Amino acid sequence: MSAPMQARTTAAYFVQAVLSFSLSGIALAAGIAYLPVGGWTRAFLGIGLLYTVTSAFTLAKVIRDRQESSEMITRVDQARLEKLLSEHDPFKVEGV
């Protein structure tokens, strides 16, 4: 019927994204740890960092799920169209 979906990203791109995310998170955590402020301020910034990271993961998951859903709907519509075209006989006369 149709070709299977292929990965859109390379392994190098995946590794770059993981390293970039890790490095930025570690750098920000180190920056918060070495700030010349009190413990409560540091804890508040740490909680803010964790909230931002978890929100980013949630947003990425929602975007991915929405894209996969639209791809699935497109596949179902494609399968229906292929079925209709395979069953259609252009030389068949109705009512005769």
C-alpha positions in Angstrom: 0.0 0.0 0.0 2.2 2.8 1.2 5.8 3.0 2.3 6.5 2.8 6.0 7.3 6.1 7.8 11.0 6.8 8.0 12.8 8.6 10.8 13.0 12.3 10.2 16.1 12.9 12.4 19.5 11.5 12.3 21.4 10.0 15.3 23.8 12.9 15.3 20.9 15.4 15.6 19.5 13.4 18.5 22.8 13.3 20.3 23.3 17.1 19.7 19.8 17.8 21.1 20.4 15.6 24.2 23.9 17.2 24.8 22.6 20.7 24.4 19.7 20.1 26.8 22.0 18.4 29.4 24.6 21.1 29.1 22.1 24.0 29.5 20.5 22.3 32.5 23.8 21.6 34.2 25.0 25.2 33.6 21.9 26.7 35.0 21.9 24.4 38.0 25.5 25.3 38.7 24.7 29.0 38.3 21.9 28.7 40.8 24.2 26.7 43.2 26.9 29.4 43.1 24.7 32.4 43.4 25.6 34.7 46.3 22.1 34.5 47.8 20.4 32.7 50.7 19.1 29.1 50.7 15.5 30.1 50.3 16.2 32.1 47.1 18.4 29.3 45.8 15.6 26.7 46.5 13.0 28.9 44.8 15.2 29.2 41.7 15.8 25.4 41.7 12.1 24.7 41.9 11.6 27.1 39.0 14.2 25.3 37.0 12.6 21.9 37.6 9.1 23.3 36.7 10.5 24.8 33.5 12.2 21.5 32.5 9.1 19.4 33.2 6.9 21.9 31.4 9.2 21.7 28.4 8.9 17.9 28.3 5.2 18.0 28.6 4.9 20.5 25.8 7.1 18.4 23.6 5.0 15.3 24.3 1.7 17.1 23.5 3.1 18.4 20.2 4.4 14.9 19.3 1.1 13.3 20.2 -0.9 15.8 18.2 1.4 15.3 15.2 1.1 11.5 15.4 -2.7 11.8 15.7 -2.9 13.8 12.5 -0.6 11.4 10.7 -2.9 8.5 11.8 -6.0 10.3 10.5 -4.2 10.9 7.2 -3.3 7.2 7.0 -6.9 6.2 7.7 -8.2 8.6 5.0 -5.6 7.3 2.6 -6.7 3.7 3.2 -10.4 4.6 2.7 -9.6 6.4 -0.6 -7.5 3.4 -1.8 -10.4 1.1 -1.0 -12.9 3.2 -2.8 -10.7 3.5 -5.9 -10.0 -0.3 -5.9 -13.8 -1.1 -5.7 -14.8 1.5 -8.4 -15.4 0.1 -11.8 -15.6 3.0 -14.4 -17.2 0.7 -17.0 -20.1 -0.5 -14.8 -23.4 1.1 -15.8 -25.8 1.7 -13.0 -29.5 0.6 -13.4 -29.0 -1.7 -16.4 
